Amino acid sequence: MHHFNERDGVLYAEDVPLSAIAEAVGTPCYVYSAATFARHVRVFTEALESAGVPHLVCYAMKANSNQAVLSLVGALGAGVDVVSGGELKRALAAGIPANRVVFSGVGKTDRELADALDAGIYCFNVESESELAALSAIAAEKGLTAPVSLRVNPDVTPNTHAKISTGQKETKFGIPVSRAREIYAQAAALPGIMVSGVDMHIGSQITSLSPFDHAFTVMGDLLDALRADGHAITHVDLGGGLGVPYEDARADPPRPEDYAALVARHSNRFGCTVVVEPGRVIAANAGVLLTRVVHRKEAEEKTFIVVDAAMNDLIRPTLYDAHHEIRAVVPRGGTELVDVVGPVCETGDYLAQGRTMPRTERGDLLAIMSAGAYGAVQSSTYNTRTLAAEVMVSGDRFDVVRRPMPPEDQIALDHVPDWIGEAARR
Ligand SMILES: *Cc1c(COP(=O)(O)O)cnc(C)c1O
C-alpha cells in the first residue's frame, strides 16, 4: 500500500505530480510520502493494540533515518531501534524519548554504550559476552543500571538473500540459543546490569511467516527456561524483517496484520511486553527515487537507458540483486526490453537489467519504486556525484528534507597539507 498513483497520465506522490518536484528540486532525488509512512506505522500499532498485546513498535531507523521521517514516526508514538551512536543522536534530536529507544548491533563502542546509558534508553540488545562485560564496567563506574536483553540467535533459515540473513549460527549476530541460559546467569550477576528482556532478529525481506513462527517458538521456550532460572523478563523483542512486495505480481509477503496476528498468538505465552523492530515494511513503499533519462544507447545486443541516478544513489540492485519496479512519470505508451544504468564507472552500476518497461526518450522522468528503505541511507558521493536531495510530500505540500550535497561541499571537507609539494619531490 502506498500513495504513488497515476492521475490523468501523470504519476503523483499524494497530491503532487512528480514532474513538479523534479522541476523544483532537480534529479535525481528521493521523494517520500508522509501518508504512506504514517499508515505503515499505524498498521503495526493498531494491529497489536486490537490483539490486546502490550507493545512497543521500535522503527528500525537504519532503513531511513531522515530527521523528517523520525519526527513523523515519533509523533505517531513509535520508538526506534538504533544501531549506532549516530542514530541515537538522530533519534534524540528528532524528539524521540530515550525510553522508546532500543540499541542493537555487534560493535557498540565504549563511547556509544556510555552515551546510551546517559540518555537512559529502554534496552541494550547485547550481542556478546565481551559487550556485556564492557557495558557492566561502564554502568558500574557511572553508578547507573543498564537494562539488557541478550540477542539470541534462534538458528532458523529465513529464506532470504544471504547478505540480509542474520539468524543462522554462521552469521556474526547474537549468541547461540544453546548458551543463552549460561550467559543470562552471568549477566544477572554483573554489577550495573539489569536483565530485562530477550531479543532476536533473524534477517530482512522475509516473505513467509513460517521462519518467524519457528523463531517465536524458540523464544517462547527460552523465556520459560529463563523464568524458571529466576530472571524477571519484562519484554521480548522480536526484531524486524517482514518483507515487502518489490515486484507487484510475484513476491507476495504476508501483510503486517497477519504478522501481528502471529505475534499476538505467541504473546499469550510470552506474557510480557512485545517489542517489534520493523524497518523495511515501514519505509520501502513510502519512497521513490526520481530520475531523468540522460541518453538512450542502442548497443549491438541491447538498449541501455542511461539515467542520472546511479548505484551511489541506490545500491540495492547491485548489492542484493534487488528488483525495483520502474515507472514512467508521464507514460508515452508501449513497452520495450532495456537495461537501466547510471553514469558511474562500474559494471555493477545498474538499476534494472533485462527489464520490460515503459518506452522512454531522452529527458523523460522515471520513478524507481519502493526505494524508501535502504536507499538514501546507503547513498554515497562516489565519482564525486552530488548526494541526492530527499523530499517529503504531505497532501499537496512538499519540502526538501535533505538538501543535496554538491561537489563544492565535498571538496570543502578535504584538506591539502602545506607539505604536499614537498611530498611530491621526495
Ligand atoms: C535491520 C534490522 C531491523 C529491521 O529489519 P527490516 O528488515 O528492515 O524490518 C530490525 N532489527 C535489527 C536488529 C536490525 O539490524
The ligand as an ORCA input file, in Angstrom:
! r2SCAN-3c Opt
* xyz 0 1
  C      17.907     -4.140     10.187
  C      17.322     -4.518     11.487
  C      15.936     -4.462     11.679
  C      14.968     -4.095     10.584
  O      14.915     -5.013      9.566
  P      13.827     -4.834      8.398
  O      14.044     -5.972      7.522
  O      14.135     -3.536      7.740
  O      12.493     -4.826      9.048
  C      15.449     -4.776     12.923
  N      16.280     -5.140     13.939
  C      17.610     -5.210     13.788
  C      18.456     -5.619     14.923
  C      18.182     -4.906     12.555
  O      19.506     -4.996     12.403
*
